[in-house]
Amino acid sequence: MKSIMVVGTTSHAGKSLITTAICRILSRRGWRVAPFKGQNMALNAYVTANGGEMGYAQAVQAWAAGVVPWVEMNPILLKPQGDMTSQVIIKGRSVGKVNAADYYEQYFELGWRTIEESLQHLSTEFDLLVCEGAGSPAEINLKHRDLTNMRVAKYLNAPTILVVDIDRGGAFAHVVGTLELLEPDERQLIKGIVINKFRGQRSLLEPGIKWLEARIGIPVVGVIPYFQETFPAEDSLDLLERNSLKTQADLNIAVIRLPRIANFTDFDPLESEPTVSVKYLSPKQDLGHPDAVIIPGTKTTVADLLLLQRSGMAEAIQNYAASGGTVLGICGGYQMLGQMIADPEGIEGQAGRFQGLNLLPIRTVITGQKIARQRQVSSNYPQMGLPVNGFEIHQGRSRIEQQGDSKAFQPLFDDVNLGLVDSCQSVWGSYLHGLFDNGPWRRAWLNRLRQQRGLKSLPTGVANYREQREQILDSLATEVENYLDLTPFLP
């Protein structure tokens, strides 16, 4: 099958960004192209139309290619749980959890067979695959069981791009060292080097490029400038680089950076709002006085809830809510806002019943059966009748415990099981990921915050975030295409 492989000298070299750009570039040139990542370890997930889970980054790459995301584009997804175990998702379905030390013994053969089947399936539908590696292809202790990098490249005989992040320093050493550690049949597949995240004058880099090409015998096919646009990230390390506050922001929103924060791509649309500054706070930091606090999704709801309580952040959020502050919980964050979370089978690791923040009248039981599905609902708040699209990924089942005044809490949507809001519209909770992707709903919620500050309301007749994402993808592809020569990689 025609294919291009993208690997990196390190994690965060920019593989996902380059892969995404190539998908859009080739799609615009008329190719029917699809992304592929054999195995991904990430807590940002997307749910396909048939209810299968896959890495969110591969969903974005599919959108960049102009095609619908399929689980075959990311047939193995590992979701870390924080106790040296991961939940294993194969072709969109959870097959259990496994200790890191036992994973390859139990799943290597099944994993490779799944990858082969997925590649064969994709080959019947697409002209060309753009494949992404994971981490580094030269991890000596892992190479013999690496399912993602050069094993895939060799299987497809794919011309391969090696991406290096020059912004962190040591780029030339990373390239030379990576190539030195590859086997001869792996090294011969590397057809070009991409230097990513470059700041400064290209002319100052030229002597280094000439030295590198002479040393390794492989051309540098691209020097990509540092891309400033917020782009969907794969893991929470990227959040450490996202806290630069906008000088003209009207609203400051704090997102609690839970240890196992999941689907924080939910907040990319908020970061795209010119008048909104989003700050990710460690549970150990001072909460301060933001305009809203968001407790995001998490892979380990109970463990992260207990950490909030030990750190004092839980009490700070309760006090903040009592003073009239706006709190929003999504998925696991929604469960934390309730009265109690029970995990009788110890599915998340620690069996028992745990006191929640007691801000919403729900009680949640963690169960073995996962709910993963796309949803289309209509809003009751903050504005009646707004269409809202999103998806659920959760193992807890929440029951509403309305007591006393039945009007104290109301359903957020026409499906009562998807979320609640209190009568003052200050405490919100929902199971719906992708909530802020819905432009009119996002603006209506932000306008509630603006009214509290005496600010003029923003127009709510705006497009959904997917249209803005399309503009970002086009801008990314145009920028990368200006600096990347794909000639050595195309038939």
C-alpha positions in Angstrom: 0.0 0.0 0.0 1.2 3.5 -0.7 2.2 5.2 2.6 4.3 7.7 4.3 5.6 7.2 7.9 6.3 10.0 10.3 8.5 9.3 13.3 10.2 11.6 15.8 13.5 11.7 17.7 11.6 12.3 20.9 8.1 12.7 22.3 6.6 16.1 21.5 8.8 16.5 18.4 5.7 17.4 16.4 4.8 14.1 14.8 1.1 14.6 15.2 1.2 18.1 13.8 3.3 17.1 10.8 1.1 14.1 10.1 -2.0 16.2 10.3 -0.6 18.8 7.9 0.4 16.1 5.4 -3.1 14.6 5.5 -4.6 18.0 4.6 -1.9 18.8 2.0 -2.4 15.5 0.2 -6.2 15.7 0.5 -6.1 19.1 -1.2 -4.0 17.6 -3.9 -6.7 15.1 -4.7 -5.5 12.0 -2.8 -8.0 9.9 -0.8 -5.8 9.7 2.2 -6.2 8.4 5.8 -4.1 8.7 9.0 -2.9 5.7 10.9 -1.3 5.2 14.3 -1.0 1.5 15.2 -0.9 2.1 19.0 -1.4 5.3 20.9 -1.2 6.0 24.6 -3.4 8.9 25.4 -6.3 10.1 27.6 -7.7 12.3 24.9 -10.2 10.1 23.1 -12.9 10.5 20.5 -16.0 8.3 20.0 -16.8 7.3 16.4 -20.3 7.1 14.9 -20.6 3.4 15.8 -19.5 4.0 19.4 -15.8 3.0 19.1 -13.0 4.8 21.0 -9.9 6.1 19.2 -7.2 8.7 19.9 -8.5 12.2 19.5 -5.4 13.2 17.5 -6.2 10.5 14.9 -9.8 11.8 14.7 -8.3 15.3 14.0 -6.0 13.8 11.4 -9.0 12.1 9.7 -10.9 15.5 9.6 -7.7 17.0 8.1 -7.9 14.3 5.4 -11.5 15.1 4.8 -12.7 11.6 5.9 -14.8 10.2 8.7 -12.7 8.9 11.7 -12.6 5.0 11.9 -11.2 3.0 14.8 -9.0 1.2 12.3 -7.0 4.4 12.0 -6.0 3.9 15.6 -6.7 0.2 16.3 -4.9 0.1 19.7 -5.5 2.8 22.4 -4.0 2.6 25.8 -5.5 4.8 28.5 -3.2 5.1 31.6 -4.9 4.7 35.0 -2.1 5.9 37.3 -1.3 2.7 39.1 1.1 1.4 36.4 -1.9 -0.1 34.6 -3.7 1.0 31.4 -7.1 0.3 30.0 -6.6 -1.5 26.7 -8.9 -0.4 23.8 -8.7 -2.6 20.7 -10.6 -1.6 17.6 -12.7 0.8 19.7 -13.7 -1.6 22.5 -12.3 -2.0 26.0 -10.8 -5.5 26.5 -9.7 -4.9 30.1 -6.8 -3.4 31.9 -3.2 -4.6 32.2 0.0 -3.9 34.1 2.7 -2.2 32.1 5.1 -5.1 32.8 2.6 -7.7 31.4 1.2 -5.8 28.5 3.4 -7.0 25.7 3.4 -10.6 27.0 -0.4 -10.6 26.9 -1.1 -8.3 23.9 1.8 -8.2 21.5 0.7 -10.9 19.1 -3.0 -9.8 19.3 -1.9 -6.2 18.9 0.2 -6.9 15.8 -2.5 -9.0 14.2 -5.0 -6.2 14.9 -2.6 -3.7 13.2 -2.2 -5.9 10.2 -6.0 -6.3 9.9 -6.6 -2.6 10.2 -4.0 -1.8 7.6 -5.5 -4.3 5.2 -9.0 -2.8 5.8 -7.8 0.7 5.2 -5.9 -0.3 2.0 -9.2 -1.2 0.4 -10.7 2.3 0.9 -7.8 4.8 0.6 -5.1 5.7 -1.9 -2.4 6.5 0.7 -1.8 6.2 4.4 0.0 8.8 6.5 1.3 6.8 9.5 2.5 8.3 12.8 4.9 6.8 15.2 5.0 7.1 18.9 7.8 8.5 21.1 11.1 7.5 19.6 11.8 4.6 17.2 15.2 4.1 18.8 14.3 3.1 22.4 16.7 0.2 22.8 14.8 -1.5 25.6 11.5 -1.3 23.7 12.5 -1.8 20.0 11.9 -5.6 20.0 8.3 -5.1 21.0 7.5 -1.7 19.4 4.2 -2.0 17.6 4.1 1.6 16.4 7.2 2.8 14.7 9.6 1.1 12.3 7.8 -2.3 12.5 4.9 -0.6 10.7 7.2 1.3 8.4 8.9 -2.0 7.4 5.6 -3.8 6.9 4.4 -1.1 4.5 7.9 -0.4 3.1 7.0 3.2 3.8 9.4 6.1 3.0 9.8 7.7 6.4 10.2 11.3 7.8 12.2 11.8 10.9 11.0 14.9 12.9 13.2 16.7 15.4 12.2 19.5 17.8 14.9 22.2 17.5 13.3 24.5 20.0 14.3 22.3 22.9 18.0 22.1 21.8 20.2 19.2 20.9 18.5 18.7 17.5 21.6 17.6 15.6 22.6 15.1 18.3 19.0 13.7 18.4 19.0 13.1 14.7 22.4 11.5 14.5 21.9 9.4 17.7 18.5 8.2 16.5 19.9 7.1 13.1 22.8 5.4 14.8 20.5 3.3 16.9 18.3 2.1 14.1 18.9 -1.2 12.3 20.2 -0.9 8.7 16.9 -2.0 7.2 15.1 0.6 9.3 17.6 3.4 8.6 17.3 2.9 4.8 13.6 3.8 5.1 14.4 7.3 6.5 14.2 9.5 3.4 14.2 12.9 4.9 14.7 14.9 8.1 12.2 17.6 9.2 13.5 20.2 11.7 10.4 21.4 13.6 9.6 24.4 15.8 12.4 26.6 14.4 12.6 30.3 15.6 14.9 32.7 13.9 16.7 33.2 10.5 17.0 30.2 8.3 20.3 31.4 7.0 21.8 31.0 10.5 20.8 27.3 10.4 22.2 26.5 7.0 25.8 25.6 8.1 24.3 23.1 10.5 22.0 21.6 7.8 24.9 21.2 5.4 26.9 19.4 8.1 24.0 17.2 9.0 23.3 16.2 5.4 26.9 15.4 4.8 27.2 13.4 8.0 24.0 11.2 7.6 23.6 11.2 3.8 19.9 12.0 4.2 18.4 15.4 3.0 16.7 17.9 5.3 13.3 18.1 3.5 11.8 20.8 5.8 12.5 23.4 8.4 9.1 24.2 9.9 8.7 27.5 11.9 7.2 27.4 15.4 3.4 27.2 14.9 1.6 29.6 17.3 -2.0 28.3 16.9 -3.5 26.2 19.6 -3.5 22.6 18.3 -5.2 19.5 19.8 -2.6 17.8 22.0 -2.2 14.2 22.9 -1.2 14.3 26.5 -1.2 16.6 29.5 2.5 17.6 29.2 1.4 20.1 26.5 -0.8 21.9 29.1 2.4 23.1 30.9 3.0 25.3 27.8 -0.5 26.8 27.6 -0.7 29.2 30.5 0.2 32.4 28.8 -2.6 34.8 29.7 -4.2 36.9 27.0 -3.7 40.6 27.8 -7.1 41.6 26.4 -9.1 38.8 28.1 -12.4 39.8 29.7 -12.9 36.4 31.4 -10.5 34.2 33.3 -11.4 30.5 33.4 -9.5 28.0 35.6 -9.3 24.4 34.6 -8.1 22.0 37.3 -5.2 20.1 35.9 -6.0 16.7 37.4 -3.2 14.1 37.5 -5.1 11.9 35.0 -6.9 14.7 33.1 -8.7 13.3 30.1 -10.2 14.9 27.0 -8.8 18.4 27.8 -9.3 19.0 24.1 -12.8 19.9 25.3 -11.4 23.4 26.1 -9.7 24.2 22.8 -12.8 26.1 21.7 -12.6 28.2 24.9 -8.9 29.0 24.2 -9.9 30.1 20.8 -12.2 32.8 22.2 -10.3 36.1 22.0 -12.0 37.4 25.2 -11.3 34.3 27.3 -8.1 33.3 29.1 -7.9 29.7 30.1 -5.5 28.8 32.9 -4.7 25.2 33.9 -4.2 25.0 37.7 -2.5 22.3 39.6 -4.6 21.1 42.6 -1.8 22.4 44.8 -2.0 25.9 43.5 -4.2 28.7 44.9 -7.6 28.8 43.2 -7.8 32.6 43.3 -10.9 34.3 42.0 -11.5 33.3 38.4 -14.8 33.9 36.6 -15.4 30.1 36.4 -13.8 26.9 37.5 -13.9 23.8 35.4 -13.3 20.3 36.8 -12.5 18.3 33.6 -12.8 14.6 32.7 -10.3 12.1 34.2 -9.5 8.4 33.7 -9.3 7.9 37.5 -12.2 9.8 39.0 -12.0 8.4 42.5 -8.2 8.9 42.8 -8.3 12.4 41.5 -11.3 13.3 43.8 -9.3 12.1 46.8 -6.3 14.2 45.7 -8.5 17.3 45.4 -9.7 16.6 49.0 -6.2 16.1 50.3 -4.7 19.1 48.6 -7.4 21.4 49.9 -8.6 22.2 46.3 -12.0 20.5 47.0 -12.7 22.8 49.9 -11.5 25.8 47.9 -14.0 24.9 45.1 -16.8 24.4 47.6 -16.1 27.8 49.2 -15.9 29.4 45.7 -19.3 27.9 44.8 -20.8 29.0 48.1 -19.7 32.6 47.3 -21.6 32.5 44.0 -18.8 31.4 41.8 -19.5 29.4 38.6 -18.3 25.7 38.7 -18.6 23.3 35.7 -17.8 19.6 35.9 -17.5 17.5 32.8 -17.7 13.7 32.8 -15.5 12.6 35.8 -15.7 16.3 37.0 -19.5 16.0 36.9 -19.3 12.9 39.0 -17.1 14.6 41.6 -19.6 17.4 42.0 -22.1 14.9 43.3 -22.8 13.6 46.7 -21.1 10.2 46.5 -19.1 8.0 44.1 -19.1 4.2 44.7 -16.6 1.8 43.1 -17.8 -1.5 44.7 -15.7 -3.7 42.3 -12.5 -1.6 42.6 -12.6 -1.0 38.8 -10.5 2.2 39.2 -8.2 0.4 41.7 -9.7 1.3 45.1 -13.0 -0.2 46.1 -15.3 1.7 48.4 -17.7 4.6 48.7 -16.3 8.2 48.5 -17.8 11.5 49.5 -18.1 13.9 46.6 -18.1 17.7 46.6 -21.9 17.7 47.3 -22.6 20.5 44.9 -25.1 18.5 42.7 -27.7 16.0 43.9 -26.2 12.9 42.1 -24.8 9.6 43.3 -22.5 7.7 40.9 -21.6 4.0 40.8 -18.6 2.9 38.8 -19.5 -0.1 36.7 -17.5 -2.4 34.3 -19.6 -1.6 31.3 -18.5 1.6 29.5 -20.8 4.0 27.8 -19.3 5.4 24.6 -21.6 7.0 22.1 -22.2 10.2 20.1 -25.1 12.3 21.2 -27.4 15.0 19.7 -29.6 16.8 22.2 -31.4 20.1 22.8 -30.4 22.5 25.6 -32.6 23.8 28.4 -29.8 26.1 29.8 -28.3 28.6 29.5 -30.7 29.1 26.5 -33.7 27.0 25.6 -33.6 25.0 22.3 -30.0 25.2 21.2 -28.9 22.0 19.3 -25.9 20.4 21.1 -23.7 17.6 19.7 -21.0 15.8 21.6 -20.1 12.3 22.9 -20.0 10.3 26.1 -17.2 8.2 27.4 -17.7 7.0 31.0 -18.0 3.9 33.2 -20.0 5.5 36.0 -23.8 5.6 36.1 -25.2 8.6 37.9 -28.6 8.8 39.6 -30.3 12.1 40.5 -31.3 12.4 44.1 -33.8 15.3 44.0 -34.9 16.2 47.5 -36.9 19.1 48.9 -37.4 21.8 46.3 -37.6 19.9 43.0 -36.9 23.2 41.1 -33.5 23.6 42.8 -31.8 21.7 40.1 -32.9 21.3 36.5 -31.7 19.1 33.5 -29.2 20.9 31.2 -30.6 19.1 28.1 -33.7 17.3 27.0 -32.0 14.1 28.2 -32.0 14.4 32.0 -29.2 11.8 32.3 -26.7 14.1 30.6 -26.4 16.9 33.1 -27.8 19.3 35.7 -27.6 22.9 36.6 -28.7 24.6 39.9 -31.4 27.3 40.0 -28.9 30.1 40.2 -27.1 28.7 37.1 -23.8 28.7 39.0 -23.1 25.0 39.4 -23.2 23.0 36.1 -22.4 19.4 35.4 -22.5 17.3 32.2 -21.4 13.9 30.8 -21.1 15.5 27.4 -17.6 15.9 25.8 -17.3 18.4 23.0 -19.8 20.7 24.8 -17.9 23.9 24.0 -17.5 22.9 20.3 -21.1 24.1 20.0 -20.7 27.8 19.2 -24.1 29.2 20.2 -24.1 27.1 23.5 -20.6 28.2 24.3 -21.3 31.8 23.7 -24.6 31.6 25.8 -22.7 30.1 28.7 -19.9 32.7 28.4 -22.5 35.5 28.3 -23.8 34.3 31.7 -20.3 35.0 33.0 -20.1 38.3 31.2 -23.4 39.5 32.7 -22.0 38.9 36.2 -19.1 41.2 35.3 -21.4 43.8 33.8 -19.9 43.1 30.4 -21.7 43.4 27.1 -23.0 40.1 25.7 -21.2 38.4 22.8 -23.2 37.4 19.6 -24.4 33.9 19.9 -25.1 33.3 16.2 -21.6 31.9 15.7 -20.4 28.8 13.9 -19.5 25.7 15.7 -15.8 25.1 16.5 -15.5 22.5 13.7 -15.5 25.4 11.2 -12.8 27.2 13.1 -10.9 23.9 13.3 -11.1 23.6 9.5 -9.5 27.1 9.2 -6.8 26.0 11.7 -6.1 22.9 9.6 -6.0 24.8 6.4 -3.7 27.4 7.9 -1.4 24.6 9.3 -1.3 22.8 6.0 -0.5 26.0 4.0 2.3 26.9 6.5 3.8 23.5 6.5 3.5 23.1 2.7 5.6 26.2 2.2 8.5 24.7 4.1 8.2 20.9 3.4 9.3 19.0 0.2 7.2 15.9 0.0 8.6 14.8 -3.4 10.8 12.0 -2.0 7.8 10.4 -0.3 5.2 10.4 -3.1 5.0 7.7 -5.9 
